C-alpha cells in the first residue's frame, strides 16, 4: 500500500503530513470462509468513549491481544499482543488446541471474575456446525477447554463467529451468524445472553432486527445510547454500517457499497478505540490474502485508506481485539531535562541542527553548544497530559512535519499540540522508550540515515531498534 501524506480521517484541522480468494459464499461453496463478529473493546466493551481515549497513565501500558486461527490451519490458535494496535508480536504459538473439532474466529474478552474467555467456531466451513466452543485462561496464554454449546435454533446448519459483547448494563452477550438447513449459506445475526456469571447457560437466540438475512460477520460497538453495527453484505461483498437504539434492533442500515473506501471482498470486521480517541477497524481482505486496518476520527463517518497489518497479514485470520491497560509501562519524569541516546547506536544522541532533529555522535567532550543542542526538557503532552512533548532551550517544541522531526514555536493550535505529542511505548533495550506519534498511530520517531523522522512501523526488529531511545542525564 502507498503511504499518503495524511490519513483521510484525521480530525478537522489536523495538518501534519506524516500520515500515515473468493467471496465467503463462493468460498463457502468452493473455498475458505470467515465468520461473524460483534464487539469487544477494552476492559468494559460497550461502555466506550473518552475513558479509553487517552494515553496510559505513567507506569502503565496499553496492551492489545488477539487470538487468531491461522491461514495455514484452523486446528489451533496463536496469541499475539501489541502496544499500538499495529505491530502485533507473537506471545505463544499454538496456545490453544481444542480437544476435538476445529477453532476458527476466536473472540476474546476479560470477564469481571478476572479470567479471559474465548468463544469460537467449532467446525471448518465445509461441515455442518451447530455448536460454539468455550475456553478460559488466567493469563491469555494457557487455556483450558470448558465446553461446546449447541445453539438451540431449529434446523440449524451453521453457527459461525461467536463474538463477545459486554453491554453498558454489564450483561455478557454473544453475537453470532447462523444459517438453517433451508439455505445453509444465508446467514442472519443472532444474540445470545449469558444467564449466569459462570457463562455456562444462555438465553434463547434472538435475531437482530433490521440487518436482515444474507449478512455475516456483524460487529457491534455501543457509544452512548447508540449501537453501531458493521456487517458484511454477502451479495455485494462490502462491509455495511447500521445503527440502532437497542442491541437487538431494529437496525437501520446507513451506509452501503464502498462507502468507506475499503473495497469489496472484505469481512470479519472488528473495532477498537485507540489511545488518541480514533476508532480502528480491522478486517480480513480474503480476496487478496491480507489483513487490513483503517482509522476514523469522526465517529465512523470517514475512514483512512486501508493499510496492511505488518507482521501478521497473510498469517492471522478472523479475530477480535481486547484492549487493556496493564502495569509495567514507561514512567518518564516530566519538567526535567534529558538527553536521548540511540538504543542501537550508543554513541549517538538526539541533537537539534538548524531546527531539525538528527542523531550525531555526541559525548561529554563535545562542545558546550553541541551538548546544549542535545539537551531537552520533557513536559506533559500538549494534546494529552499522559503523553509527552519535548522543548529545546529556546522554548520550541519537537513536532513532525513532512515526515521530519523538527522544532517550531507553539502556535497554540490543536493541530500543533497533536503534532508535538508522543505516546511512550516500551523500547527494545533496557530503559529505552519508543515515542509514537499521537495523531498518527503506528508512526514512531525513528532514525534513518541518522535523521529523526516519524515513520510507520513495518513490524521488524530493526524498526523497533531504530525507534528506541534511552533517556539519560543531560550530557
N, C-alpha and C positions, 0 to 999 in steps of 0.2 A: 504494500500500500504506500502511496505517496504521503509525505508529511506536510500538511498545509500550514501556512503561517498562523492561522487562527482556527480553533475548533468552532464549528458552526454554532454551538450552543453556549459560547462564553457569555457571561452576563452582559446586559446592555451597558455600553460604555467601556468595556474592557478592551484595551487596545494592544496589549502586548503581542508581538508577532511570534512568540515562542510556542506555538501550538504543539500544539500537537498534530454427485450421486443421485440419484433420483429423488423425487418427492417422497414425503412419508408414505402417501398411499401408493405411489408407484414403488417406493422402496418397500412399503408394506406388502405390496403384492409381488414384488420382484426382488427387492434387495433390502437393505437395512432400514431401520426406523428409529426415531426417538420419540419419547412420550411427553406427557403433560407437565404443568408447573403451577405453583401457587405462590407462596410467599415465605420469606424467612429473612428477616433483616435485623441483624443486631441482637442485643440481649433480649429485647422485647419487640419482636416483629409485629407490626400493627400499630404500636404507639410511637410513630415515627415523626421526624421533623427536626426541629432545631436541636433537640437533645443529642442527636447523632451527628450534627453538622458542626463539629469543632475539632481542632487538633487535640490529641490526647493530653491529659494533664501531665505535668512534669513527673518523670519517673515511670510513666505508663506508656503503653504502646497499643496501637491498633493492630488487630490480627483478623485476617480473613481466612476462612477454612473452606475447602471444597473436598468432596469425596466422590470423584467421578469414576464411572467404569471406563474402560479403555477402548480405543479404536481396534485394538488387537484381540480383545477378549471381553466378554460380558460375564465371566465367571468369578471375577474378583474386582475390588476397588482399591485405588491408591488414596492416600491422604496427602494433600498439598496445603501449604499456608503461604500467606503473603502479608506484608505490612502496608502495601499500597494498592491492592486490588488489581495489579497489573503484572507484577513479576511473582508468579507462584512457584514455590520450590518444594520439591518432594520431601515429605516428612517420613512416610513409610510406604513402601511398595507392598502390594497385596496385603493391605492392612486388615481386610475382612473378606472372607470367602464363606458364603452361606453353606450350611451342611447339606443342602440339596438345591437343585434348580439353579437359577441364574441370579445376577444382581445388576440391574440397569436403573439409571435415572435416580440415583440415591439422593435424597434430600435430608439435610442435617439441621438440627436445632438443639439448643440447650434448654432443658426443662427447668422449672422452678426448683426441682429437687437437686439440681447441680449436675445431673447426668446429661450426656449427649445422646441423642437418639437419631437413628437413620430409619427412613422408610423407603421402600424400593419396589420396583417391578420384579417379579419373580421368574418370568419366563422370557425367552427370546421372542422376537417379533413374529416368527412363523407359527408359534404354538398358541393354543387356547391358554388364557392366563386369567384365572378368576380369583387369584389371591394377591395380596401385597405383603411384603416382609417387613420385619422389625428387628433391629439390633440396638444394643446400648453400650456406652463406653463412659468411663470416668475421666478419660484423658484425650479423647478424639483419636487415639492411636490403636488401642487394644479393644476389640469389640467382642461382645457376646450375643449370640443369636437369642432372640426372645420367642418369636412365633411367626407363623404365616396366618394371615387373616383372610377368610373367604368373604368377599364383598357380596352382600345379600341383594343382588339385583337379578330379577327373573330373566332367564335366558341369556345371562351374561356371557359374552365371548372373550372380551379382553378388558382388564383394568390396568391402566398404564400410568406411570409417572406420578405416584402419590407425592404430594408436596405439603410440608408443614405450613400452617398459617395460624399464628397466635393473635387473636383479636384484642382490641383495646379493653375488653371486659375480662381478659385473662383466659378465655376459653381457648382450648387447643383443638385445631381443626386440621383436616387433610382435604386437599382438593386433588381430584384425580380425573383422568379421562377414561370413559367407559364406552364400550360398544356391545351390541347384543348380536345374537346368532342370526337375526334377520338381515343385518348388514354389518359384518364384522369390521369393516374399515370406516364406518361412520361413527365418529366419537362425539360424546357430549360431556361437558364438565359437570362433575358431581361434588358435593360436600359431605364429608363425614365429620362428626363432632365427638370428641372424647367424652365419655360419660363417667369416667373416674380418673383420679390423679395418676394411677399406675399406667394409664394409656393402654389398657387391655380390653376395654369394652367401648363400643362405638354406637352412635345413633344410626338410624336407618338413613341410607343415602338420599340426598335431595339434589335434584338437578338445578343448576344455576339458570335462572330465568333470563331470557333476553339475548344470551350469547348464541344459543341455537346449536343445532346439530352440525356436524362436519367442521367443528372447531376442536383443536387439540393443543396441548401444552399451554393451558391457561394459568397465568401467574398473576397474583393479586397483591397490590400494595394499598394500605389504608393511610390516608392523610386527612387528619381532622375527622370529619364525618363522611368522607367520600372514599369509596372503594374504587381503585383504578386497576383495570384488568388488561393484561396483554395476552393475546391469544392468536394462534396461527389458524388462518382460514385455509382448510385443506384443498379448496377448489383453486384459489388464486395463488397460494403458497406464500402469502405475505403475512407478517405479524400485524394484527389489528389492535385497536385501542378502544376500550369501553369504560364506562363509569356507572356507578350505582350508589344508592344511599343505604343499601342493606347488603350483607355479604352474599345472600342467596339471590339478589336481584329484586326487581328486574334491571338488567343492564341495558344501557343504550350504547350502541357502537358509534363512536365519534370519528374515528379515522380508519380509512381502508386503503387498499392499494399500497403503493410505495410511498406512503405519507411521510415517513421519517428518513427516507433515503438509505435504508438498509439493504434494499434489493429483495428479490424473491428467493425461494428455496432456503428459507431461514426458519428455525424452530427452536424450541427449548429455551424460551426467554426466562431470564431471572434477573432481578434488580436488587441493588443495594445502594445506600446513600454513603457518599464519600465524606471524608473529614471536612472538606471545604463546602459542603452542602449540596454539591452536584449529585444527580442521580446517574448511576451507571447501569446499563443493561448489558447482559451477556447473552449470546445466542450462538447456536450451532449452525454454521454455514455448510450444511450437509451436502450441498451441491458441489462444493469445491474442497471439502475435507478440512476446512479451517474453523477455528473458534474465534468469535469476534466480540468486541465491546464498543460501546458508544455512550456518550455522556450528554445529559441535559441540565441546563441551568435555569430553566423557566417552567418547571413543573410539567415536563413531558410535552411541551408544545413543539420544541425544535430540538434536534439532536446533532451531535458532531458526526463527521464521516466515520463509518465503522473502521476499526483497525484490528488486525490480528493480535491475539494474545501471544506474547513471546513465550518461549519455553514449552508451553503445553498445547498450543494449537496443533492439531493433527494427531494428538495423543489422547487427550481427555475428551470424553463425551458427556452429554447432558448432566449438568449439575446445578445445584443452587448454592448460595454463598452465605455463610454465617459470619457476621461481623461482631467482634468483641473488643472490649478494652481490657488489657491484661497488664500485669506488673512487669517491670524489667525494661522499661523504655529509657529514652535519653533524659537526663536531667542536667541541662546546660545552664549554669548560673547566668543571670541577666544583669545588666548595668555594670558589667565588668569588662576589662579589656583582655583580648586574647589574640594570639596568632594561630594560624591554622596550617598544619603540616600535612602534606600528602601522605596517605597511608601506604602507597606503593612506591613513592619516590621520596624517601625520608629526609633528603636534604633540601627539598623544595617546599615553598610556603606560598600561601596567598600573598599577592602584592598588588597594590594599585599602581598602574603605569598609564599615565595620560588618561585617567578616568576609567580605564579598562582593568579588569581583574585578570592577572596572569599568575604563573606558577614558576618563578625563577628560583635558583639556588640562593638561599639566604642563610646567614649564620650570625653568631654573636659578634663576629669580627667584621661584619658588613658595616657600611657607613651608618651613621645615625639616621640619615634621611631614608635609606633603604629599610632600616628596621622600623622606622615610624610608618612607612608606607605598607608595612606588613603587620601592622597592629590595628585592631578594630574593636569597637565597642559592641557587645552583644546586648540587644534590647528586646523586649517582648515584641512579637509580630505586630506590624501596623494594622493588618487586616484581621488578625486573630491572636489574642494575647497568649494563647497556648503554643503558637508558633514562634519563630524568631526572625528578627531583622538585624542588619549589621550597618554600623555607621563608621565612616572614616574620620580622621582628625578634623576635617573641615566641616563635619556635620552632615555630609551627603550620605545617602543610603545605597546599599547594594541592591540593584534591581536587574531584571533581564530585559533586553531589547535586541531584536533581530538575532535571537539565539545567543547573544553575547551577554556576559555578566559585566556590569559597569556601575559606576557611582554617579548619581544625579541628586539634585536638590529635591526634597519632598515638596510637591506642588499641592498637597492636601487633598488630592482626589482619591476616590475609592479605587480607581484604576491603578494609580501609583502604589497605593497601600497593598493591593493584591500582588502587583509585580515585585514588591520588595519584601514579601513574606514567604517564609520557607518552613515546612514541617520537618522536624528532626526524626530521622529513622536510624536505627542502629546500623553501624558500618561493619565492614568486613574484619578489620583489625581491632584488637583490644583497645577500648577507649575511643574508637573512631565513630564518626557520625556521618550520615548521608543527609543532604538537605534537598527535600522535594519541593518543587515549585508549588506554591499554594493554589494558583489559578490554572496551572496546567498539570493535573495529577499524572503521575508516572514519568514526569520530566524532572531531571536532577541536575544540580550543579556538578559538573564533572570537568576534568581536564582533558583536552585534546590538543596535541601539539603544544602543550604547556600553556594553553589559553583556557580560561574558565568559561564554560558555556552552560546553557540549560538545554539538555538533550533528552529524548525519550529513552527509557531503559529498553535494552534489547534482550534482557534476561540472562546475559552472560556473566560469568565470574569476572572477566576483565572489566566490564562496565561497572560492576559493583565496586571493584577495587579503585577504578579511576574516579569514582564518585564518593569515596570515603576519605575523610579528613579528621585529623586528631587535633582537638583544641589544646593549646599549651599556653603557659605563661608567656607574656609578651617577650619578644626577642630583645 
